[in-house]
C-alpha cells in the first residue's frame, strides 16, 4: 500500500496554514493554531483517530478567531482529501457514538466525494476559551467542504459545552479512522457502484 499522507499549504491575506495528515499514523500531533481550544480538539482528533497530524496556523487573531478557525478547517479538509487519493479500497462509511461524562455525540461520515455537513449541535455559551462557540459548526462545514465528505454530527445529551464539543471531535476521530481504513475484501476497487468517487 502506498503512503497515505495529505499536505496543504494555504496562504491568504488573513492566514497562513500548513497541514500534514498521515492517515496511517499512530496518533501523534503537533498542533499550533493560536486558538487553545481548537488545538486541544485537534490533538483529540489525531489521538483517537490514530492519525499523525501536524497543523501550523498563523492568523489575524487581533481581529478575531474566525479566519484562523475557518482556514484551518479548509486546509485540514484539503489534506484529508489528498491523503485519501482516489479512495480505492477504503471502507468509506462509518459512524461513532462517543460519550464524554454527561455528553453523548453521534458522528457519521461518508467519504463519498460529495461535500455536505448536517450538524445538530446545541451549544449554550458564547465562548470556549478563545474560540467563539459559533465557529464550531463552521469548522466542521469547512472541513467537510474541502474533504468532499458527508458529515453528520448530532449531540444526543449533555449540559457542558466543553464536554459536548469534545464528544463530537472524538466521534469524528473514530468515524474517520474507521471510514478511511483499507478494507482487504475490497482490494483496489473504488467503494462506489459508479466506479469512481
Backbone as a printed PyTorch tensor [residue, N CA C, xyz], in Angstrom:
tensor([[[  0.8350,  -1.1830,   0.0000],
         [  0.0000,   0.0000,   0.0000],
         [  0.8780,   1.2430,   0.0000]],

        [[  0.5540,   2.1850,  -0.8480],
         [  1.3450,   3.4090,  -0.9070],
         [  1.0510,   4.2840,   0.3070]],

        [[  1.9540,   5.1990,   0.5470],
         [  1.8470,   6.1090,   1.6750],
         [  0.6160,   6.9960,   1.5160]],

        [[ -0.1870,   7.0950,   2.5630],
         [ -1.3920,   7.9230,   2.5000],
         [ -1.2040,   9.1570,   3.3880]],

        [[ -0.5130,  10.1260,   2.8250],
         [ -0.2330,  11.3740,   3.5320],
         [ -0.7130,  12.5290,   2.6760]],

        [[ -1.5300,  13.3860,   3.2680],
         [ -2.0050,  14.5810,   2.5790],
         [ -1.3490,  15.8150,   3.1530]],

        [[ -1.0610,  16.7640,   2.2670],
         [ -0.4350,  18.0220,   2.6980],
         [ -1.1770,  19.2020,   2.1040]],

        [[ -1.1910,  20.2880,   2.8420],
         [ -1.7850,  21.5180,   2.3240],
         [ -1.0610,  22.7190,   2.9070]],

        [[ -0.7150,  23.6480,   2.0390],
         [ -0.2420,  24.9600,   2.4740],
         [ -1.1920,  25.9810,   1.8830]],

        [[ -1.8420,  26.7250,   2.7360],
         [ -2.8550,  27.6970,   2.3120],
         [ -2.4550,  29.0620,   2.8520]],

        [[ -2.2970,  30.0260,   1.9580],
         [ -1.8900,  31.3650,   2.3760],
         [ -2.8440,  32.3890,   1.7810]],

        [[ -3.3820,  33.2300,   2.6590],
         [ -4.2600,  34.3190,   2.2340],
         [ -3.7900,  35.6010,   2.9090]],

        [[ -4.5160,  36.6680,   2.7010],
         [ -4.2020,  37.9130,   3.3790],
         [ -4.5560,  37.8880,   4.8500]],

        [[ -5.2240,  36.8130,   5.2780],
         [ -5.6780,  36.7070,   6.6610],
         [ -4.9700,  35.6140,   7.4600]],

        [[ -4.5420,  34.5590,   6.7680],
         [ -3.9350,  33.4190,   7.4730],
         [ -2.8560,  32.7690,   6.6230]],

        [[ -2.0310,  31.9860,   7.3050],
         [ -1.0900,  31.0780,   6.6510],
         [ -1.1740,  29.7530,   7.3920]],

        [[ -1.6060,  28.7060,   6.6860],
         [ -1.8460,  27.4080,   7.3110],
         [ -1.0260,  26.3370,   6.6050]],

        [[ -0.3660,  25.4990,   7.3860],
         [  0.3610,  24.3500,   6.8520],
         [ -0.1040,  23.1030,   7.5960]],

        [[ -0.5560,  22.1100,   6.8390],
         [ -1.0950,  20.8760,   7.4230],
         [ -0.4330,  19.6700,   6.7690]],

        [[ -0.0760,  18.6810,   7.5800],
         [  0.3090,  17.3550,   7.1020],
         [ -0.5400,  16.3480,   7.8530]],

        [[ -1.2050,  15.4450,   7.0980],
         [ -2.1260,  14.4720,   7.6940],
         [ -1.7490,  13.0900,   7.1950]],

        [[ -1.2080,  12.2600,   8.1000],
         [ -0.8800,  10.8740,   7.7930],
         [ -2.0420,  10.0020,   8.2630]],

        [[ -2.7530,   9.4150,   7.2990],
         [ -3.9290,   8.6140,   7.6270],
         [ -3.5690,   7.3140,   8.3340]],

        [[ -2.3440,   6.8620,   8.1770],
         [ -1.9140,   5.5860,   8.7510],
         [ -0.8660,   5.8130,   9.8420]],

        [[ -1.1570,   6.7540,  10.7030],
         [ -0.2070,   7.1320,  11.7420],
         [ -0.4310,   6.3930,  13.0460]],

        [[  0.0360,   7.0180,  14.1220],
         [ -0.0350,   6.4060,  15.4490],
         [ -0.6830,   7.3320,  16.4770]],

        [[ -1.2540,   8.4440,  16.0160],
         [ -1.9080,   9.3730,  16.9280],
         [ -1.0200,  10.4970,  17.4120]],

        [[  0.0690,  10.7570,  16.6940],
         [  0.9690,  11.8440,  17.0730],
         [  0.4590,  13.1710,  16.5350]],

        [[  0.6290,  14.2390,  17.3120],
         [  0.1240,  15.5420,  16.8970],
         [  1.0860,  16.6580,  17.2690]],

        [[  1.2770,  17.5550,  16.3310],
         [  1.9810,  18.8170,  16.5680],
         [  1.0380,  19.9070,  16.0740]],

        [[  0.3860,  20.5740,  17.0180],
         [ -0.6940,  21.4970,  16.6900],
         [ -0.3920,  22.8740,  17.2790]],

        [[ -0.4950,  23.9040,  16.4610],
         [ -0.3590,  25.2820,  16.9450],
         [ -1.1610,  26.1910,  16.0290]],

        [[ -2.3790,  26.5260,  16.4600],
         [ -3.2290,  27.4310,  15.6760],
         [ -3.3450,  28.8140,  16.3020]],

        [[ -2.9090,  28.9320,  17.5430],
         [ -3.1030,  30.1860,  18.2580],
         [ -4.4350,  30.2430,  18.9840]],

        [[ -5.2900,  29.2460,  18.7670],
         [ -6.5890,  29.1590,  19.4520],
         [ -6.5400,  27.8950,  20.3130]],

        [[ -6.3710,  28.0810,  21.5960],
         [ -6.0820,  26.9770,  22.5040],
         [ -7.1010,  25.8570,  22.4720]],

        [[ -8.3820,  26.1910,  22.4740],
         [ -9.3920,  25.1390,  22.4920],
         [ -9.3760,  24.3490,  21.1890]],

        [[ -9.1640,  25.0150,  20.0640],
         [ -9.0580,  24.3120,  18.7910],
         [ -7.8460,  23.3800,  18.7940]],

        [[ -6.7300,  23.8460,  19.3390],
         [ -5.5450,  22.9770,  19.4570],
         [ -5.8850,  21.7110,  20.2350]],

        [[ -6.5920,  21.8820,  21.3420],
         [ -6.9900,  20.7400,  22.1800],
         [ -7.8400,  19.7550,  21.3790]],

        [[ -8.8000,  20.2660,  20.6210],
         [ -9.6850,  19.3970,  19.8370],
         [ -8.9270,  18.6720,  18.7220]],

        [[ -7.9790,  19.3480,  18.0960],
         [ -7.2080,  18.7120,  17.0220],
         [ -6.2580,  17.6480,  17.5690]],

        [[ -5.7550,  17.8480,  18.7830],
         [ -4.9840,  16.7850,  19.4380],
         [ -5.8660,  15.5500,  19.6490]],

        [[ -7.1130,  15.7690,  20.0530],
         [ -8.0360,  14.6530,  20.2400],
         [ -8.3150,  13.9480,  18.9160]],

        [[ -8.4850,  14.7250,  17.8540],
         [ -8.7380,  14.1490,  16.5280],
         [ -7.5980,  13.2200,  16.1140]],

        [[ -6.3750,  13.6820,  16.3070],
         [ -5.2080,  12.8590,  15.9550],
         [ -5.1230,  11.6230,  16.8430]],

        [[ -5.2260,  11.8190,  18.1460],
         [ -5.0310,  10.7260,  19.0990],
         [ -6.0660,   9.6190,  18.9220]],

        [[ -7.3320,   9.9970,  18.8560],
         [ -8.4030,   9.0000,  18.8260],
         [ -8.6460,   8.4530,  17.4150]],

        [[ -8.1510,   9.1490,  16.3940],
         [ -8.2440,   8.6340,  15.0360],
         [ -7.0050,   7.8890,  14.5930]],

        [[ -5.9840,   7.8710,  15.4500],
         [ -4.6790,   7.2770,  15.1130],
         [ -4.1180,   7.8960,  13.8310]],

        [[ -4.2500,   9.2060,  13.7290],
         [ -3.6700,   9.9770,  12.6340],
         [ -2.4400,  10.7080,  13.1510]],

        [[ -1.4030,  10.8110,  12.3360],
         [ -0.3030,  11.7230,  12.6490],
         [ -0.6540,  13.0430,  11.9830]],

        [[ -0.7750,  14.0770,  12.7910],
         [ -1.3080,  15.3470,  12.3200],
         [ -0.3990,  16.4890,  12.7340]],

        [[ -0.0010,  17.2860,  11.7510],
         [  0.7710,  18.4950,  12.0160],
         [ -0.0160,  19.6810,  11.4620]],

        [[ -0.2760,  20.6590,  12.3210],
         [ -1.0390,  21.8460,  11.9190],
         [ -0.3460,  23.0770,  12.4790]],

        [[ -0.0220,  23.9980,  11.5970],
         [  0.5460,  25.2890,  11.9930],
         [ -0.2670,  26.3890,  11.3160]],

        [[ -0.8900,  27.2460,  12.1230],
         [ -1.6910,  28.3430,  11.5880],
         [ -1.2300,  29.6610,  12.1910]],

        [[ -0.9390,  30.6070,  11.3310],
         [ -0.7000,  31.9930,  11.7310],
         [ -1.8560,  32.8060,  11.1730]],

        [[ -2.6700,  33.3470,  12.0640],
         [ -3.8570,  34.0640,  11.6120],
         [ -3.9960,  35.4310,  12.2490]],

        [[ -4.9510,  36.1720,  11.7360],
         [ -5.1860,  37.5410,  12.2190],
         [ -6.0380,  37.5170,  13.4880]],

        [[ -5.4800,  36.9300,  14.5370],
         [ -6.2060,  36.7960,  15.7930],
         [ -6.4420,  38.1370,  16.4750]],

        [[ -5.7470,  39.1860,  16.0230],
         [ -6.0300,  40.5210,  16.5560],
         [ -7.4050,  41.0060,  16.0960]],

        [[ -7.9190,  40.3910,  15.0200],
         [ -9.2810,  40.6960,  14.5640],
         [-10.2510,  39.8360,  15.3740]],

        [[-10.1890,  38.5440,  15.1690],
         [-10.8850,  37.5320,  15.9620],
         [-10.4220,  36.1600,  15.4590]],

        [[-11.0790,  35.1120,  15.9290],
         [-10.6240,  33.7540,  15.5900],
         [-11.2590,  33.2050,  14.3200]],

        [[-12.1550,  33.9450,  13.7030],
         [-12.9450,  33.4180,  12.5870],
         [-12.0720,  32.9000,  11.4440]],

        [[-11.1900,  33.7440,  10.9150],
         [-10.3830,  33.3450,   9.7580],
         [ -9.4480,  32.1850,  10.1010]],

        [[ -8.9030,  32.2010,  11.3110],
         [ -7.9870,  31.1480,  11.7360],
         [ -8.6950,  29.7980,  11.7860]],

        [[ -9.8650,  29.7640,  12.3800],
         [-10.6090,  28.5130,  12.5210],
         [-11.1000,  28.0290,  11.1580]],

        [[-11.6770,  28.9280,  10.3880],
         [-12.1990,  28.5580,   9.0690],
         [-11.0990,  28.0230,   8.1620]],

        [[ -9.9850,  28.7480,   8.0630],
         [ -8.9180,  28.3420,   7.1530],
         [ -8.1970,  27.0890,   7.6230]],

        [[ -8.1320,  26.8830,   8.9360],
         [ -7.5810,  25.6310,   9.4450],
         [ -8.4740,  24.4680,   9.0430]],

        [[ -9.7820,  24.6360,   9.1510],
         [-10.7120,  23.5970,   8.7130],
         [-10.6020,  23.3080,   7.2280]],

        [[-10.4860,  24.3580,   6.4140],
         [-10.3460,  24.1810,   4.9640],
         [ -9.0640,  23.4290,   4.6250]],

        [[ -7.9570,  23.8300,   5.2530],
         [ -6.6650,  23.1830,   4.9730],
         [ -6.6610,  21.7230,   5.4250]],

        [[ -7.2770,  21.4430,   6.5660],
         [ -7.3880,  20.0520,   7.0150],
         [ -8.2030,  19.2280,   6.0160]],

        [[ -9.2770,  19.8070,   5.5060],
         [-10.0880,  19.1060,   4.5240],
         [ -9.3160,  18.7900,   3.2570]],

        [[ -8.5220,  19.7440,   2.7900],
         [ -7.7030,  19.5350,   1.5900],
         [ -6.6830,  18.4240,   1.8310]],

        [[ -6.0390,  18.4490,   2.9980],
         [ -5.0380,  17.4260,   3.3200],
         [ -5.6850,  16.0440,   3.4260]],

        [[ -6.8640,  15.9680,   4.0420],
         [ -7.5660,  14.6890,   4.1290],
         [ -7.9190,  14.1790,   2.7380]],

        [[ -8.4190,  15.0500,   1.8910],
         [ -8.7750,  14.6720,   0.5160],
         [ -7.5590,  14.1630,  -0.2500]],

        [[ -6.4350,  14.8510,  -0.0940],
         [ -5.2130,  14.4390,  -0.7880],
         [ -4.7120,  13.0980,  -0.2590]],

        [[ -4.7820,  12.9030,   1.0560],
         [ -4.3340,  11.6450,   1.6460],
         [ -5.1720,  10.4610,   1.1930]],

        [[ -6.4570,  10.6900,   0.9650],
         [ -7.3460,   9.6180,   0.5170],
         [ -7.1390,   9.2680,  -0.9540]],

        [[ -6.6060,  10.2030,  -1.7210],
         [ -6.3670,   9.9590,  -3.1430],
         [ -7.6420,   9.5820,  -3.8720]],

        [[ -7.5980,   8.5030,  -4.6410],
         [ -8.7810,   8.0420,  -5.3830],
         [ -9.7470,   7.2670,  -4.4910]],

        [[ -9.3870,   7.1070,  -3.2340],
         [-10.2210,   6.4400,  -2.2280],
         [-10.4360,   4.9600,  -2.5370]],

        [[ -9.5160,   4.3900,  -3.2890],
         [ -9.6090,   2.9680,  -3.6270],
         [ -9.4100,   2.1100,  -2.3800]],

        [[-10.2580,   1.1050,  -2.2350],
         [-10.0930,   0.1220,  -1.1780],
         [-10.5340,   0.5400,   0.2080]],

        [[-11.0140,   1.7690,   0.3770],
         [-11.3800,   2.2170,   1.7220],
         [-12.7550,   1.6880,   2.1190]],

        [[-13.0010,   1.6670,   3.4120],
         [-14.3080,   1.2680,   3.9370],
         [-15.3730,   2.2640,   3.4780]],

        [[-15.0590,   3.5390,   3.5100],
         [-15.8480,   4.6710,   3.0210],
         [-16.8430,   5.2300,   4.0250]],

        [[-17.7300,   4.4200,   4.5920],
         [-18.7660,   4.9140,   5.5010],
         [-18.5510,   4.3580,   6.8990]],

        [[-18.7500,   5.2180,   7.9060],
         [-18.6060,   4.7540,   9.2890],
         [-19.2780,   5.7490,  10.2200]],

        [[-19.5050,   5.3070,  11.4260],
         [-20.0780,   6.1870,  12.4400],
         [-19.4910,   5.8290,  13.8060]],

        [[-19.6920,   6.7420,  14.7400],
         [-19.2480,   6.5060,  16.1140],
         [-20.2030,   7.2050,  17.0670]],

        [[-20.4750,   6.5710,  18.1720],
         [-21.2230,   7.1820,  19.2650],
         [-20.2590,   7.2710,  20.4400]],

        [[-20.0320,   8.5000,  20.8950],
         [-18.9900,   8.7390,  21.9090],
         [-19.5670,   9.5330,  23.0720]],

        [[-19.2390,   9.0980,  24.2740],
         [-19.6430,   9.8330,  25.4730],
         [-18.4460,  10.5870,  26.0440]],

        [[-18.7430,  11.6820,  26.6980],
         [-17.7580,  12.4480,  27.4600],
         [-18.4820,  12.9430,  28.7030]],

        [[-18.3340,  12.2000,  29.7930],
         [-19.1010,  12.4750,  31.0060],
         [-20.5960,  12.5040,  30.6820]],

        [[-21.2620,  13.6370,  30.8890],
         [-22.7110,  13.6930,  30.6640],
         [-23.0910,  13.8870,  29.2000]],

        [[-22.1010,  14.1660,  28.3460],
         [-22.3640,  14.4440,  26.9320],
         [-22.2970,  13.1640,  26.1020]],

        [[-23.1210,  13.1320,  25.0490],
         [-23.1550,  11.9940,  24.1380],
         [-23.3200,  12.5230,  22.7250]],

        [[-22.4420,  12.0720,  21.8150],
         [-22.4720,  12.5570,  20.4310],
         [-22.5010,  11.3880,  19.4650]],

        [[-23.2370,  11.5830,  18.3810],
         [-23.2680,  10.6570,  17.2590],
         [-22.6450,  11.3540,  16.0640]],

        [[-21.6480,  10.7300,  15.4600],
         [-20.9990,  11.2890,  14.2620],
         [-20.9630,  10.1980,  13.1980]],

        [[-21.4200,  10.5440,  11.9930],
         [-21.3840,   9.6220,  10.8580],
         [-20.7100,  10.3110,   9.6900]],

        [[-19.8540,   9.5880,   8.9770],
         [-19.1750,  10.1440,   7.8110],
         [-19.3040,   9.1990,   6.6230]],

        [[-19.3380,   9.7990,   5.4560],
         [-19.2780,   9.0590,   4.2000],
         [-18.2410,   9.7670,   3.3430]],

        [[-17.1310,   9.1030,   3.0800],
         [-16.0520,   9.6940,   2.2830],
         [-16.4020,   9.5250,   0.8010]],

        [[-17.4950,  10.1480,   0.4220],
         [-18.1870,   9.9020,  -0.8380],
         [-17.7230,  10.7780,  -1.9910]],

        [[-16.9280,  11.8080,  -1.6970],
         [-16.5810,  12.7830,  -2.7250],
         [-17.6010,  13.8930,  -2.8490]],

        [[-18.6860,  13.8110,  -2.0800],
         [-19.7430,  14.8260,  -2.1170],
         [-19.7430,  15.5860,  -0.7980]],

        [[-19.4590,  16.8740,  -0.8210],
         [-19.3910,  17.6460,   0.4270],
         [-20.7710,  18.0200,   0.9510]],

        [[-21.0180,  17.6640,   2.1900],
         [-22.2670,  18.0320,   2.8380],
         [-22.0930,  17.8540,   4.3300]],

        [[-22.5450,  18.8150,   5.1010],
         [-22.4690,  18.7190,   6.5580],
         [-23.8370,  19.0350,   7.1490]],

        [[-24.3110,  18.1520,   8.0120],
         [-25.5550,  18.3560,   8.7450],
         [-25.2070,  18.2760,  10.2190]],

        [[-25.4150,  19.3730,  10.9190],
         [-24.9530,  19.4710,  12.2980],
         [-26.0980,  19.8680,  13.2180]],

        [[-26.2590,  19.1300,  14.2840],
         [-27.2370,  19.4500,  15.3210],
         [-26.4680,  19.5480,  16.6270]],

        [[-25.8930,  20.7350,  16.8490],
         [-25.0210,  20.9620,  17.9950],
         [-25.6400,  22.0360,  18.8810]],

        [[-26.2330,  21.6180,  19.9610],
         [-26.8950,  22.5600,  20.8660],
         [-25.8920,  23.0570,  21.9030]],

        [[-25.2180,  24.1550,  21.5640],
         [-24.2150,  24.7310,  22.4520],
         [-24.7830,  26.0070,  23.0670]],

        [[-24.4750,  26.2530,  24.3310],
         [-25.1340,  27.3400,  25.0640],
         [-24.2950,  28.6010,  25.2100]],

        [[-23.0110,  28.4490,  25.5690],
         [-22.2050,  29.6170,  25.8810],
         [-21.6350,  30.2810,  24.6450]],

        [[-21.1830,  31.5220,  24.7560],
         [-20.6310,  32.2340,  23.6060],
         [-19.1880,  31.8480,  23.2670]],

        [[-18.4340,  31.3440,  24.2380],
         [-17.0100,  31.0840,  24.0240],
         [-16.5890,  29.7710,  24.6760]],

        [[-15.5890,  29.1510,  24.0610],
         [-14.8620,  28.0260,  24.6520],
         [-13.4070,  28.4700,  24.6960]],

        [[-12.9810,  29.0190,  25.7920],
         [-11.6720,  29.6710,  25.8500],
         [-11.6950,  30.8720,  24.9270]],

        [[-10.7940,  30.8830,  23.9350],
         [-10.7650,  31.9840,  22.9540],
         [-11.4470,  31.5890,  21.6400]],

        [[-12.1410,  30.4610,  21.6400],
         [-12.8580,  30.0090,  20.4590],
         [-14.3290,  30.3900,  20.5740]],

        [[-14.8280,  31.2310,  19.6610],
         [-16.2690,  31.5100,  19.6700],
         [-17.0440,  30.2180,  19.3870]],

        [[-18.0570,  29.9500,  20.1870],
         [-18.8210,  28.7160,  20.0550],
         [-19.4220,  28.5790,  18.6610]],

        [[-19.8220,  29.6950,  18.0570],
         [-20.4260,  29.6480,  16.7200],
         [-19.4510,  29.1400,  15.6540]],

        [[-18.1590,  29.1490,  15.9610],
         [-17.1730,  28.6750,  14.9950],
         [-17.0410,  27.1510,  14.9790]],

        [[-17.6040,  26.4720,  15.9570],
         [-17.5150,  25.0040,  15.9790],
         [-18.2250,  24.3980,  14.7630]],

        [[-19.5130,  24.7150,  14.5310],
         [-20.1350,  24.1700,  13.3220],
         [-19.4850,  24.6820,  12.0400]],

        [[-19.0010,  25.9160,  12.0620],
         [-18.3530,  26.4640,  10.8700],
         [-17.0720,  25.6830,  10.5360]],

        [[-16.3370,  25.2730,  11.5580],
         [-15.1460,  24.4520,  11.3400],
         [-15.5180,  23.1500,  10.6470]],

        [[-16.5640,  22.4740,  11.1300],
         [-16.9640,  21.1960,  10.5450],
         [-17.4540,  21.3680,   9.1060]],

        [[-18.1790,  22.4510,   8.8320],
         [-18.6130,  22.7270,   7.4560],
         [-17.3990,  22.9300,   6.5480]],

        [[-16.4140,  23.6880,   7.0140],
         [-15.2100,  23.9550,   6.2220],
         [-14.4510,  22.6680,   5.9370]],

        [[-14.2910,  21.8280,   6.9500],
         [-13.5980,  20.5510,   6.7950],
         [-14.3130,  19.6590,   5.7840]],

        [[-15.6270,  19.5150,   5.9480],
         [-16.4000,  18.6360,   5.0650],
         [-16.3800,  19.1360,   3.6200]],

        [[-16.4310,  20.4460,   3.4410],
         [-16.4410,  21.0150,   2.0920],
         [-15.1800,  20.6420,   1.3290]],

        [[-14.0150,  20.8590,   1.9320],
         [-12.7570,  20.5920,   1.2290],
         [-12.3650,  19.1140,   1.2290]],

        [[-12.8090,  18.3630,   2.2350],
         [-12.5390,  16.9170,   2.2340],
         [-13.4370,  16.1990,   1.2300]],

        [[-14.4890,  16.8960,   0.8190],
         [-15.5080,  16.3050,  -0.0610],
         [-16.0730,  15.0420,   0.5640]],

        [[-16.5610,  15.2530,   1.7850],
         [-17.1820,  14.1460,   2.5050],
         [-18.5210,  14.5900,   3.0550]],

        [[-19.3410,  13.6030,   3.3570],
         [-20.6120,  13.8190,   4.0140],
         [-20.3730,  13.6490,   5.5090]],

        [[-20.7870,  14.6240,   6.2910],
         [-20.5490,  14.6130,   7.7330],
         [-21.8370,  14.9610,   8.4660]],

        [[-22.2660,  14.0570,   9.3080],
         [-23.3980,  14.3160,  10.2000],
         [-22.8780,  14.2630,  11.6270]],

        [[-23.2450,  15.2510,  12.4260],
         [-22.8760,  15.2510,  13.8450],
         [-24.0750,  15.7290,  14.6450]],

        [[-24.4170,  14.9420,  15.6420],
         [-25.5900,  15.2710,  16.4580],
         [-25.2680,  15.0330,  17.9230]],

        [[-25.5770,  16.0330,  18.7440],
         [-25.4450,  15.8740,  20.1870],
         [-26.7240,  15.2500,  20.7210]],

        [[-26.5750,  14.1390,  21.4170],
         [-27.7170,  13.4130,  21.9460],
         [-27.9730,  13.7380,  23.4140]],

        [[-26.9450,  14.2220,  24.1180],
         [-27.0830,  14.5680,  25.5310],
         [-25.9260,  15.4770,  25.9180]],

        [[-26.1050,  16.1720,  27.0230],
         [-25.0100,  16.9800,  27.5410],
         [-25.4600,  18.3320,  28.0410]],

        [[-24.7010,  18.8570,  28.9970],
         [-25.0000,  20.1860,  29.5430],
         [-23.7750,  21.0900,  29.5530]],

        [[-22.5910,  20.5180,  29.3830],
         [-21.3510,  21.2860,  29.4160],
         [-20.8090,  21.4020,  28.0010]],

        [[-20.6340,  22.6480,  27.5210],
         [-20.2080,  22.8540,  26.1410],
         [-18.8560,  22.2130,  25.8420]],

        [[-17.9210,  22.2860,  26.7660],
         [-16.6140,  21.6610,  26.5510],
         [-16.7840,  20.1570,  26.3230]],

        [[-17.5450,  19.5180,  27.1780],
         [-17.7740,  18.0820,  27.0390],
         [-18.5060,  17.7570,  25.7410]],

        [[-19.4900,  18.5820,  25.3920],
         [-20.2640,  18.3390,  24.1750],
         [-19.3670,  18.3640,  22.9450]],

        [[-18.5580,  19.4150,  22.8300],
         [-17.6990,  19.5560,  21.6530],
         [-16.6190,  18.4850,  21.6560]],

        [[-16.0910,  18.1600,  22.8200],
         [-15.0780,  17.1080,  22.8970],
         [-15.6530,  15.7660,  22.4370]],

        [[-16.8890,  15.4620,  22.8150],
         [-17.5190,  14.2180,  22.3730],
         [-17.6630,  14.1950,  20.8540]],

        [[-17.9890,  15.3350,  20.2500],
         [-18.1410,  15.3950,  18.7920],
         [-16.7940,  15.1810,  18.1010]],

        [[-15.7400,  15.8350,  18.5700],
         [-14.4240,  15.6610,  17.9570],
         [-13.9120,  14.2250,  18.1100]],

        [[-14.1430,  13.6250,  19.2640],
         [-13.7380,  12.2270,  19.4400],
         [-14.5510,  11.3160,  18.5260]],

        [[-15.8390,  11.6220,  18.3770],
         [-16.6670,  10.8630,  17.4560],
         [-16.2010,  11.0040,  16.0260]],

        [[-15.8280,  12.2190,  15.6440],
         [-15.2970,  12.4360,  14.2980],
         [-14.0090,  11.6370,  14.1020]],

        [[-13.1500,  11.6490,  15.0970],
         [-11.8920,  10.9000,  15.0120],
         [-12.1470,   9.4190,  14.7770]],

        [[-13.0350,   8.8240,  15.5830],
         [-13.3070,   7.3980,  15.4660],
         [-13.9930,   7.0650,  14.1410]],

        [[-14.9220,   7.9190,  13.7030],
         [-15.6240,   7.6650,  12.4440],
         [-14.6790,   7.7920,  11.2570]],

        [[-13.8220,   8.8170,  11.2550],
         [-12.8680,   8.9770,  10.1640],
         [-11.8500,   7.8430,  10.1510]],

        [[-11.4300,   7.4150,  11.3250],
         [-10.4970,   6.2870,  11.3970],
         [-11.1040,   5.0530,  10.7230]],

        [[-12.3430,   4.7550,  11.0870],
         [-12.9970,   3.5570,  10.5500],
         [-13.2800,   3.6880,   9.0550]],

        [[-13.7400,   4.8530,   8.6240],
         [-14.1180,   5.0450,   7.2210],
         [-12.9170,   5.0820,   6.2890]],

        [[-11.7850,   5.5480,   6.7800],
         [-10.6000,   5.6980,   5.9250],
         [ -9.7300,   4.4450,   5.8890]],

        [[-10.0690,   3.4270,   6.7120],
         [ -9.2760,   2.2000,   6.7280],
         [ -9.3860,   1.4670,   5.3940]],

        [[ -8.3450,   0.7430,   5.0730],
         [ -8.3540,  -0.1050,   3.8900],
         [ -9.1130,  -1.3960,   4.2130]],

        [[-10.0640,  -1.7350,   3.3660],
         [-10.8620,  -2.9550,   3.5210],
         [-10.2360,  -4.0490,   2.6560]],

        [[ -9.5970,  -5.0600,   3.2640],
         [ -8.9120,  -6.0990,   2.4790],
         [ -9.8520,  -6.8190,   1.5100]],

        [[-11.1140,  -6.9170,   1.8580],
         [-12.0570,  -7.6210,   0.9910],
         [-12.3590,  -6.8430,  -0.2860]],

        [[-12.1310,  -5.5410,  -0.2550],
         [-12.4460,  -4.7040,  -1.4160],
         [-11.3170,  -4.6870,  -2.4380]],

        [[-10.1140,  -5.0150,  -1.9930],
         [ -8.9760,  -4.9390,  -2.9000],
         [ -8.7170,  -3.5060,  -3.3010]],

        [[ -8.4450,  -3.2840,  -4.5890],
         [ -8.1020,  -1.9570,  -5.0900],
         [ -9.3150,  -1.2520,  -5.7110]],

        [[-10.5030,  -1.7800,  -5.4600],
         [-11.7010,  -1.2110,  -6.0690],
         [-12.1640,   0.0390,  -5.3360]],

        [[-12.7650,   0.9420,  -6.0990],
         [-13.3780,   2.1440,  -5.5140],
         [-14.7000,   1.7310,  -4.8720]],

        [[-14.9700,   2.1790,  -3.6490],
         [-16.1820,   1.7600,  -2.9570],
         [-17.4240,   2.5290,  -3.4110]],

        [[-17.7530,   2.3640,  -4.6880],
         [-18.9480,   3.0080,  -5.2540],
         [-19.3960,   2.2090,  -6.4640]],

        [[-20.7040,   2.0690,  -6.6280],
         [-21.2210,   1.3820,  -7.8030],
         [-20.9640,   2.1710,  -9.0810]],

        [[-20.6270,   3.4580,  -8.9200],
         [-20.2790,   4.2840, -10.0840],
         [-18.8910,   3.9390, -10.6130]],

        [[-18.0490,   3.3700,  -9.7390],
         [-16.6820,   3.0530, -10.1290],
         [-15.7250,   4.2060,  -9.9340]],

        [[-16.2140,   5.3090,  -9.4280],
         [-15.3800,   6.4850,  -9.1780],
         [-15.9910,   7.2900,  -8.0490]],

        [[-15.1320,   7.9160,  -7.2580],
         [-15.6060,   8.8310,  -6.2010],
         [-15.0340,  10.2080,  -6.5140]]])
